């Protein structure tokens, strides 16, 4: 595991990871902003709001990760988007589960819980997308 991490840090993977983080930051801003508006202004239940905001951010992230982060030119859009969607749905499940546990059982403020959940999902999403969704065929 340590060898893989060191190899990762020495290769172009670090550049991709940094790009992934930039895209993720924009996606997170979309996610958090919409999440906050849906909960505070539209009075939507926080778990439904988290789902909606996450989906909007996923669409943004797919487009930018495909063409900028991974510089992917795969023409099989449906297969690839399907994979991206699977990774994102698993990420959504993790996000909502962690959010629920931290808010309902730990009594944490929903915004702080969302930050922590997002950090966990970031790691999952990068590696799953790099080695499965955008894997060079």
C-alpha positions in Angstrom: 0.0 0.0 0.0 2.8 2.4 0.9 4.7 1.6 -2.3 1.5 2.3 -4.4 1.1 5.6 -2.6 4.7 6.7 -3.2 4.4 5.6 -6.9 1.2 7.6 -7.1 2.8 10.7 -5.8 5.7 10.5 -8.2 3.7 10.1 -11.4 1.4 12.2 -13.5 -1.4 10.8 -11.3 -0.7 13.6 -8.9 -1.4 16.1 -11.6 -4.7 14.3 -12.4 -5.6 14.2 -8.7 -5.0 17.9 -8.4 -7.2 18.6 -11.5 -9.8 16.2 -10.0 -9.7 18.2 -6.8 -10.2 21.5 -8.7 -13.2 20.0 -10.5 -14.4 18.5 -7.2 -14.1 21.9 -5.6 -16.3 23.5 -8.2 -18.7 20.5 -7.9 -18.7 20.8 -4.2 -19.5 24.5 -4.4 -22.4 23.6 -6.6 -23.4 20.8 -4.3 -23.1 22.8 -1.1 -24.7 25.9 -2.5 -27.7 24.1 -3.9 -27.9 21.9 -0.8 -28.1 25.0 1.5 -30.6 26.8 -0.7 -32.9 23.7 -0.9 -32.8 23.2 2.9 -32.9 26.8 4.1 -35.0 28.5 1.3 -37.1 25.7 -0.1 -37.4 23.9 3.2 -36.7 20.5 1.6 -35.7 17.6 3.9 -31.9 17.6 4.2 -31.5 14.1 2.8 -33.6 14.8 -0.3 -31.8 18.1 -0.7 -28.4 16.3 -0.5 -29.5 13.9 -3.2 -30.7 16.6 -5.6 -27.6 18.8 -5.1 -25.3 15.8 -5.5 -26.8 14.8 -8.8 -26.5 18.3 -10.2 -22.8 18.4 -9.2 -22.2 14.9 -10.7 -23.3 16.1 -14.2 -20.9 19.0 -13.9 -18.1 16.8 -12.7 -18.5 14.2 -15.4 -18.1 16.8 -18.2 -15.0 18.5 -16.7 -13.3 15.2 -15.5 -13.8 13.6 -18.9 -12.3 16.3 -21.0 -10.0 18.1 -18.6 -8.8 15.9 -15.7 -8.5 12.6 -17.6 -8.3 14.1 -21.1 -10.5 11.2 -22.2 -11.6 10.9 -25.8 -13.5 7.6 -25.6 -16.5 7.8 -28.0 -18.5 5.2 -26.1 -20.3 7.8 -24.2 -23.2 5.6 -22.9 -20.9 3.0 -21.4 -18.6 5.5 -19.9 -21.3 7.7 -18.5 -23.0 4.6 -17.1 -19.8 3.7 -15.2 -19.5 7.3 -14.0 -23.1 7.2 -12.8 -22.5 3.9 -11.0 -19.4 5.4 -9.2 -21.4 8.5 -8.4 -24.4 6.6 -7.1 -22.1 4.6 -4.8 -20.5 7.9 -3.8 -24.0 9.3 -3.2 -24.9 6.4 -1.0 -21.7 6.8 1.0 -22.3 10.6 1.2 -25.9 10.2 2.4 -25.1 7.4 4.8 -22.3 9.3 6.5 -24.4 12.5 6.5 -27.3 10.6 8.2 -25.1 8.9 10.8 -23.3 12.2 11.7 -26.5 14.3 11.9 -28.9 11.8 13.5 -26.6 9.8 15.8 -23.7 12.1 16.5 -25.8 15.3 16.6 -23.4 17.1 14.2 -24.4 20.3 12.4 -25.5 19.2 8.9 -23.0 21.4 7.1 -20.0 20.0 9.0 -21.3 16.5 8.5 -21.6 17.2 4.7 -17.9 18.4 4.7 -16.7 15.2 6.4 -18.9 13.0 4.1 -17.5 14.8 1.0 -13.9 14.1 2.1 -14.5 10.4 2.2 -16.4 10.3 -1.1 -13.6 12.3 -2.8 -11.1 9.5 -2.3 -13.6 6.8 -3.5 -14.6 8.9 -6.6 -11.0 9.6 -7.7 -9.8 6.1 -7.7 -12.9 4.5 -9.0 -13.1 6.9 -11.9 -9.4 6.8 -12.7 -9.2 3.0 -12.7 -12.6 2.1 -14.0 -14.6 4.9 -15.6 -11.8 6.6 -17.5 -9.5 3.6 -17.8 -7.8 3.5 -21.2 -9.1 0.6 -23.2 
